[in-house]
Amino acid sequence: MTSREHDVLLWGATGFTGRLVADYLAANRGARTIALGGRNRQKLEAVRRELAASTPSFADAPIVVGDATDPASLAAVCESARVVVTTVGPYWQHGKELARAAATAGCDYCDLTGEVTFWRWLLDELEPVARRTGARLVPSSGFDSIPSDLGVAMLAAHARERHERPLSETRLVVTKMKGGVSGGTLASAMGIADLARKDPAARALLRDPYSLSPDRARDLSNDGPDPMNVRHDADLDVWTAPFVMGAINTRVVRRSNALLGHRYGREFSYGEWLSFGPGARGFAMASGANAALLAFLGAAALPPTRKVLERLLPGAGEGPDLEARQSGFFKIAINARMVGDSTRLIGRVEGKQDPGYGETAKMISETAFGLLEHPGDGGVLTPAVALGDRLISRLRAAGMTFVIEELP
């Protein structure tokens, strides 16, 4: 691996999110070699020129051209790099062959998928290959699912080290958030809706709260199906609705617990919610938002209403502008109880830019740098299992907040 031509290769640098990741990688590359990869050399060269305007040393960054439909081409891409970062989704449609090439080549890999179905495919098809070659495949290395995965891991470590106790009921609440959405993100959501409509096995997979756990038959059963109703959070005194990204985040967190030998606890349970504030107004807003989400999911699943949504929502390559991204932020509170102890732990995870773009570019880039610098065993891993505290330290240094409070 150390003799490979490129330290980090970004696949999909010409896409909306890919350009943001490229900008972060270029600005923070240090002595690392960063290559830009994709299918169109002219577009890649244009991105490189844009980046060189603010980072002149990036003018000579390597460009790697490949064909996403040609396994031999992708094999050459992955054999040239120590870490491949991909922002090309929906991953179920566009990501399988690159992930396969990375696993086969022993190349570390990270992506931004929020697709349970793609995760399950990686586990079923590539886990044995990655273990054999030593490739670490780390999906969901952006806003889904790093704040959730690392935040809970941080709390579990604190509970063990300071109190010698495991966690029990643990709930993440997004207390404040401002951010936009891109066409690529919406395309992933639509793709999942399509697959669930057509395939009963996919529907069953999406309903299973432990669908990513390594040994489903022997795993825990403390969590039931994803919540569909509003809930009053007594600890924060706010009304909440189910957080849309909880459908992937909760399963990633449960996989981390299982891979770590249930270090979080045998009585550990986990859910995710979005806060709408206290009182009658909070209840009304949470109820309205929940109804809107259910309506969107229903509309996305039906071809006639699906076409209407596609006309109204951002298309491929579209997303929030610079001003919107810079004004974005997120604040998360993870409330945890410990077995046999009334102390309440609160893990606070915060970012100062748009969560799905500015902060996501930071998170996946620091994941790639962490994989580059810290060796480990191969497999399909969560961020918490692959890098854990090392990634928390990197993200703190990059401006994110990871802190713990204790309340009686």
C-alpha positions, -999 to +999 in steps of 0.1 A: +000+000+000+028+025+008+042+021-027+009+031-044+010+062-066-018+082-048-025+085-011-061+095-016-082+093-048-115+112-050-139+095-073-167+118-085-148+151-081-170+168-108-203+163-089-219+188-066-207+171-034-175+159-050-164+194-057-169+204-020-149+173-009-122+181-035-119+216-021-114+203+015-089+177+004-069+203-016-068+228+012-058+203+038-037+178+019-003+187+035+023+163+021-003+138+009-009+131-028-045+137-038-058+125-072-091+135-088-109+106-105-139+103-128-150+095-164-145+129-180-109+143-182-120+178-194-144+182-164-118+170-140-092+194-154-117+222-149-122+213-113-084+212-108-081+247-123-108+260-099-091+244-069-056+257-080-070+293-079-072+291-041-046+263-036-019+270-062+001+238-053-029+218-064-023+227-101-003+196-107-027+172-089-030+139-107-061+131-127-073+095-131-099+087-157-120+055-154-152+040-165-177+031-138-191+003-160-157-013-167-144-035-139-109-035-153-108+002-155-120+005-118-095-021-108-067+001-122-081+031-103-081+013-070-048-004-075-032+031-079-045+045-045-042+038-008-076+053+000-105+058-024-132+084-015-164+082-035-193+107-036-210+091-066-245+080-056-271+066-055-246+039-045-270+010-051-271+020-088-236+035-092-213+024-064-211-014-065-183-019-090-160+007-074-165-008-039-158-043-054-127-030-070-115-014-038-121-046-018-103-067-043-074-044-046-069-041-008-076-004-011-093+014+018-126+030+009-152+055+023-184+069+009-215+089+018-243+064+014-274+066+035-288+034+018-294+004+041-297-017+009-263-008-003-248-014+031-264-049+032-250-056-003-215-047+009-218-070+038-231-099+018-209-096-012-177-079-001-170-085+036-151-118+030-131-102+002-122-071+023-111-093+052-089-113+030-072-083+013-072-060+043-093-034+027-113-013+051-147-003+036-163+025+057-197+035+043-218+064+057-188+087+064-207+120+063-236+136+082-250+101+080-237+085+101-206+101+117-223+124+144-245+095+155-219+068+154-190+087+170-213+105+194-227+073+209-192+057+209-179+087+229-207+084+254-202+046+258-165+050+264-172+077+290-197+055+308-172+026+310-142+047+320-158+070+345-186+050+359-177+014+349-213+010+336-228+002+302-254+024+285-291+016+285-317+039+269-300+063+245-317+089+223-303+113+198-322+146+194-313+171+166-320+202+187-312+228+159-303+224+122-301+245+091-291+231+058-301+223+022-305+192+001-290+183-032-303+164-062-280+135-055-294+130-019-329+131-033-320+106-060-308+082-033-340+085-014-361+079-045-340+049-054-347+033-020-384+040-024-383+024-059-365-007-046-388-011-016-419-008-039-407-036-062-389-060-038-405-075-007-371-086+006-359-050+004-390-039+023-383-064+050-347-053+052-356-017+056-381-025+084-355-046+104-338-024+131-309-048+132-305-053+094-268-044+095-258-064+126-232-091+120-252-120+135-289-111+133-300-144+149-280-138+181-282-100+183-301-079+207-338-071+204-341-040+225-353-019+196-384-024+176-394-009+142-386+027+134-410+051+152-437+068+131-453+091+157-443+123+175-428+120+210-424+143+240-388+142+252-391+146+290-354+152+295-353+182+271-390+192+275-395+194+237-418+177+212-400+156+186-407+138+154-387+108+140-355+120+124-355+110+087-318+100+088-324+077+118-334+050+093-297+045+085-280+060+116-297+037+141-286+006+122-250+019+119-249+025+156-263-009+164-237-025+141-209-007+159-222-020+193-222-056+179-188-053+162-173-040+195-186-070+214-217-051+227-194-027+245-222-002+247-242-026+267-265-056+265-295-034+275-285-007+250-314+007+230-312+036+205-335+060+186-332+094+168-355+124+168-358+159+155-368+187+180-395+212+173-396+229+207-418+229+238-455+234+244-485+233+221-466+250+193-438+224+194-464+196+193-482+212+163-449+217+144-437+181+151-470+167+140-470+187+108-434+178+100-441+141+106-472+142+084-452+159+057-425+133+059-449+104+056-466+121+027-433+126+009-424+089+014-458+079+001-455+102-029-420+090-037-432+054-038-460+060-064-450+066-100-476+094-108-467+115-077-431+106-081-429+124-114-444+156-098-417+155-070-390+151-096-401+183-114-403+203-081-371+191-063-334+197-072-320+176-100-286+159-104-257+183-098-278+209-080-276+219-044-274+248-019-253+277-029-222+290-010-242+314+011-266+288+022-239+263+029-219+288+050-250+298+070-258+262+078-251+243+111-263+215+133-266+209+170-272+174+184-278+162+219-274+125+226-291+116+259-280+084+276-288+065+307-266+039+323-275+006+338-280+010+376-272+047+377-295+077+377-269+100+362-278+114+328-251+117+302-255+142+273-232+140+243-232+172+223-221+170+186-221+202+166-210+215+133-207+251+120-216+246+083-243+230+063-245+195+077-249+177+044-223+196+025-197+217+043-195+195+074-200+163+053-170+173+031-150+177+063-161+144+078-155+122+048-121+138+041-109+134+077-121+098+075-099+093+044-069+109+061-075+088+092-076+056+072-044+067+055-025+073+087-039+046+111-037+010+099-063-016+109-080-049+100-100-052+068-138-056+066-170-035+062-167-012+092-185+017+107-166+049+114-166+042+151-151+008+146-126+018+119-112+049+136-132+058+168-114+083+190-088+090+164-115+104+141-132+123+169-098+140+176-094+148+139-129+163+136-124+184+168-092+198+154-112+206+122-137+226+141-165+202+151-177+198+187-177+165+206-183+171+244-200+153+273-221+167+301-233+149+332-266+157+349-280+142+381 
